[in-house]
């Protein structure tokens, strides 16, 4: 296996050398040159220029210039885009002895930005039948987060991160769905591995390497399969978009955190490469309760009488783990001609988990991912995309004397995807896919090293029918054949209708989630002291969900806003509870569950450089056990942003305030004596302030204050559904765009 991967790397690295002689065995080429500027005539460095219907593209240099080669003088259409500007398309004739000039104008909103996640095809955001949220590179810069969790918390109401019981690692809830219901993708490919139970390792995402994030809410099982019941989060990483690309940054915070990164790349002719390195660290920390937690326990006696016992717990202390991470990412691409392009993406990640009280054993997480892809444009209207992904995610225990592997997740995915643009109104997406997983888990046979595997065989078909300029229909179905659960079909339909400044979207989708190998085959002595066993259940049924959605979006000038609602019904929801023997814990299919919610978003982009944005989410989550609601999702949450920037000469100054408010919540759980305990967790508010200055030659400095109003949780040990906040922290970040520094 390793020899094969090495051979694959050597093959891609050798491509530039094999084709270095442009005059040897190559069809005659025609050069197309141009320049891209803003409305003031200033060059736009890093603008993207693509030949529509082909795989040929280029980026602009510091002077806004681009150059690309085509094999014929046939007329073609160039599409030019740059973040924050309205894209332009223009028909050109290659071989004309002149520069093609493109002037881009600033956009009032981001609705012309092209997204891919909701349909697996490139479509402007305004034309996607599935409501999609985009977190742009500028949004990320305004928040200036150390990690992926912080970014999502400030950008997405209805989302909360907590600490998983046992491991203490972050776990996610989104619109009432647990982390195992949300599918995370990196450049369109599934992220493997497990941090906390059924959650990915969120520290795997290097924020300095992220271009944008696309979030599609609701079941997306038709395109992406099991685990996409609650939505899909697709993290799009950066590409080399200029003849020379280089960035270096350093960040330091007073709350024992730091980050350093370097990226270097090139986009020259038919070859492009981008290499990025990062080092991130944050010390573990501990927080104390301000006061004890008041709990109300309800008991029902043999006569059916209800009694309530009130108890206040003693104050305690909880800790949050830190990390020390090394990571490298590599992207390579070579374009043979207008129809044929190959690429190779690779990642290596190593994380030493830091504990507040250092013990003899240290957890070490690591992974490598290799993703070769082949793009072939059969014609302007028919495109094939073949990809293969292998990812090996491991957890090891290092006790200074020996290193023991306790977790290993090896996944492989092979996919052939077809996109056809038929008669201008129809976009057909079809594909076949094979997924395999080989899992070693310390919950299997008490960590003996036992492994289990699973295979999935997939076919999917989707039709995007633009009935008219106002009305479109998106319909699809996916068939999955699982090695244990046989065949399952997942349909989906979405409708979009535009009338004036309003866009209405509605749809239905079926989601499903295959029980994980851990839920099926666990056999784990919790704590290692014989307290109780956590047992899998080979009789589990897949979870099924049915969701209906309806949204209304308004876009007029500087304003964009939306209101969306959803109702989801889950059947055979998988839960962990008391086993039939009354002593151990076992996975089982619980009672049906429902999720109902409303999201409201509004954004203003004023001409004077001021941007105001706010979002509100309401969640009515019910996961009932014996009539008691055990859900701990906070029903109300708000995120808000105020950002102002102004240019003085050649220096641009900015100020951004980002905030998040979460309401209080009451939740129930069953104690060992058979009583039901009611806890109430208080509301939370925290904000950040970032002051930035962008200087000539690509130099940018940001000074920030985290947890601006010094919010602190009262009961950090009682409420593990959120990550406790510590005091005010001061952050400084310096970044330098090397291409702008040296005017390349």
Phi, psi and omega in degrees: 000312181296322179296322179295319179294320178298317179297322179296316177298314181298323180298315182288323178292333183276349183304315181299324180289320182296329184245023182294325181277098187288348180266355184261124173053041182230139177295150179305140182242153178240128183271136176244120181243154178192179179219142181240128180227167172272183184292345177268359181088004179279138182294146176253102180279134179089011175292151182259132179235122181232146173269114184298140179081006178228182176252018184266132178208169179207166175237158182268150179272192184297338178266005181079012184270148174221159178210132175217159184242136176239161185269355180214169179264014180293142179302144179214171181246125175263135175247121184246130181219154177204138184303129179090001181233153178285125181298156177231145173237139182212135176280132181228161176245109179302147178096348177292132187278067177198165176274138173270122184254134179234128176247121180258142180251143178301146180259150178283338181210182185258017188287347176271355179293137182276132177235162186229341193291317187294333185232356188063014175230160181279118180218143173300145184305324183291341184255007181275123181293343180257123182300122186234137178254131180244126173257108188276172177298324179290323175301317180296318181296324180293324180278328178053056186277152173284324187221172183296321181300313182299320180299309183296323181297323180276345184255341189227101173293157184085003179240139175213143176255135175235189179249125182292139178295131179098292184281331183073010180270159184296140171227150191251146164230133184223117182052039178084357180258140179287170184302329180290351180262353181249126182267125177257130180241149171241112185054041175085001181245141183300136175272122182268178177090170184220127170273270170275178187303120178061018175242147174289170172277102187291338178285355177294336184273119177271110186295334178289348181254010184260128176274313177196169179229129178252129182240121176246119183271151178094171185295130178235030183296334181300318181264328192241355171083197183304145179089349179266036182287321184264349180144177181229134174243112183253116181264114182264119183272166184286152175240162169288115185243014180216163176306326170225130178236128178205133178218142175224139181213154177219139181224139176219136179232149182288344177272043173058049179224149177203159181205137178225136181215154179214134174225140179223138180197175179208150171230095185240115178058242184265355185247139173220149180209140174219124178241130180228140178238147175210149173228125183228141177212144172213128180289150172291156179214162180233148180228147180254151173293141172282328180205167179287157180272130177271125181235143179244116184254126181258126177241146175242120182278183184294341179265006179081011179275137182263131176233151183237129177245127179260134183217141176245122182286157174285157180290148181222193182221143176228154182237152177241129184291152173254189181205155170225111193238132168247136181211143175225137178234141180226132174235131177229145178209141176222127180256116181283316178199192183297337186258340194229124178218143176236151178216160178217122175247141179216148180219140168231136186220137179220125184230116171269111181286130182258128179261151178295318173251107184292124177255193181281338183247132177241131177280136179231120176256141178209157177202153165228144180229136176230128187222090171277145179221150177232128177247130179224117177268102179300320174204186180299334188249000183225119187230135174249141179226115179249132181220152174224134179230129169237133179224132180237104184253131185226151169236131179234153174251123183247114180251024179075336178261324178208157179247126183242127176280123182244350181211132176213123181236104180255117180239148176224136178226129174240130183220138170240117184243136178242136174234125179234131177256106191246123173056031174067339183254343187244131171240117183254128176240127180217151181196162171234150188208145174232127178239133175231148178221134174235114190239126167251125184226141180292352173274352179274122174050043178055040174075028181284351184098007181296145182236151172228156180222164179210154178227147179225133179241131196228144165224138177221153182214132181219138178241123176252104188252111176272092184298318177206182178296340183258333191233133177217155182231134175239119182223143181199169177211146180232137175243122179246131173246114183260145184298339178249325189253010175060221192262143175215135178249140181232108178267161177204144174217137178226142180237144176223134179224131180250134174217107183065233181273001184257143173230123179253135177230143177206157181184173176226141177214142174260133175245156174212153178223119175289135175306138179289161178300327178293320179292334181276320196237013182297147174204085194229128176277102184295120180085347179072014182240016179073019180297306176195162179259146168256119189244141171282180182213105182287353179265007180299144173260152176298148174281140178236139176229151174232124182231136171248139182228151176210132181217155176226125182241139180239130177227119178210111179060239184276357185253137171221129180211159180208153172230128181222145178229155180211153173223126182234135175242123180257138176241140180058041179300134183274127181225166176247122182210191183294131179287164179305334180284354177077359183244320185261176177251142182212146174288143180207163173275113187276186176297162178297153181228156179229153174224125177233138182201164177224134175242136177232133181224142176216143182214135176238130173242100183279154182292339184275006178100003179266135176231128178240135182215138177212152179213144180231140178229134173243131180233128172247093185257130179230118170233090191270139172231116182055034178087359179256135181275114182266001180291141180245021180286133179285124190293330183236138175207151183223139168238148180211150181220136170231120184228132179227133177224146180210141182259129176242104184066244180252010181245132178249122178256147181215154175220134182223131173245125178239137183218163180212132175235137178230134183284171174285167181208147172250136181219158182239152168212159183263126181271177185292340180270003179090002177272161179252124188256130178255124176241147174241129179250134186290162175290167184220142175220128174211150187222161170231152175234128178234127175248124186234156175220126178250117185259166175301163179065027170075022180263130182224133179232136179229130173246130185227159174237119179266145182054060190306321184259017172056047177290138177221136179289145179283320187234080185288334181278334185279320187256097178267003180283351175227157176275122185297145181262139173259190189288188182299140176228143178252135186232140173230132181229129176239127178228146181228125173274106186294329179295320177286325180301318182258010177053053180254000000 
